[in-house]
């Protein structure tokens, strides 16, 4: 697999559901790995007000081909009406890691 076929997806989630969401995405082979950063403070505008919330940050590694299915599944499983789902292209990486990533994600 080439670096350009890899994607990193950022997704925030409430502490009550972040780990379960990560586990489900890996079990379904929609991604190879999810790093769960357990404590981030998010400040954002929602429905005309500035809000803040303690959240988990999920750093999801997947393939460009699997990204649409991953995005749809996050929307299905996520408790937020509008979850953060940002897909970032990968410009490079260790070839052995990229191969593992590609092999771990369902075709």
DOZA-650514 format. One record per residue (C-alpha): residue number from 0; x, y, z. Coordinates in pm, whole numbers, plus 50000, padded with zeros to 5 digits. Each point is the difference from the previous one (the first is absolute). Layout:
BEGIN
NUM;X;Y;Z
...
//
This chain:
BEGIN
0;50000;50000;50000
1;50124;50349;49924
2;49987;50295;50237
3;49747;50176;49780
4;49759;49709;50054
5;50008;50059;50376
6;49772;50239;50186
7;49996;50128;50356
8;49654;50085;50133
9;49952;50228;50300
10;49684;49955;50203
11;49905;50135;50341
12;49760;49814;50227
13;49864;50032;50351
14;50199;49809;50264
15;49705;49764;50047
16;50019;49863;49645
17;50346;50061;49852
18;50163;49669;50094
19;49701;49796;49889
20;49988;50185;49669
21;50371;49936;49941
22;49962;49630;50084
23;49702;49958;49767
24;50176;50166;49704
25;50305;49775;50038
26;49788;49686;50051
27;49810;50076;49679
28;50334;50042;49816
29;49908;50351;49889
30;50339;50112;50129
31;50328;49848;50108
32;50045;50193;50322
33;49845;50271;50215
34;50201;50205;50245
35;49773;50124;50278
36;50120;50319;50165
37;49790;49999;50316
38;49980;50366;50093
39;49963;50291;49762
40;49808;50318;50065
41;49808;50113;49695
42;49876;50356;49956
43;49752;50046;49715
44;49701;50194;49871
45;49676;49801;50006
46;49651;50132;49934
47;50115;50362;50030
48;50187;49963;50329
49;50361;49937;50094
50;50016;49670;50185
51;50272;49787;50153
52;50010;49632;50081
53;50240;49738;50124
54;50039;49739;49729
55;50220;49718;49880
56;50192;50040;49674
57;50004;49697;49774
58;50284;49985;49749
59;49889;49736;49752
60;50231;49844;49739
61;49833;49854;49693
62;50017;49984;49622
63;49857;50250;49756
64;49782;49723;49859
65;49851;49919;50343
66;49956;50363;50109
67;49644;50044;49866
68;49876;49687;50182
69;50186;50106;50315
70;49842;50346;49985
71;49651;49855;49957
72;50051;49758;50289
73;50125;50275;50231
74;49683;50199;49922
75;49787;49692;50081
76;50174;49921;50330
77;50083;50348;50128
78;49778;50166;50261
79;50043;50352;49855
80;49762;50140;49739
81;50300;50128;49802
82;50316;49811;50096
83;50342;50130;49906
84;50136;49787;49717
85;50303;50150;49828
86;50188;49792;49744
87;50366;50094;49953
88;50214;49853;49721
89;50330;49838;50096
90;50300;50136;49809
91;50251;49738;50113
92;50083;49736;50255
93;50197;49691;50084
94;49932;49755;49716
95;49962;49703;50237
96;49743;50192;50208
97;49807;50104;49691
98;49996;49637;49883
99;49868;49888;50342
100;49733;50272;49989
101;49882;49891;49657
102;49995;49633;50101
103;49801;50071;50320
104;49715;50187;49829
105;49730;49799;49822
106;50016;50040;49622
//
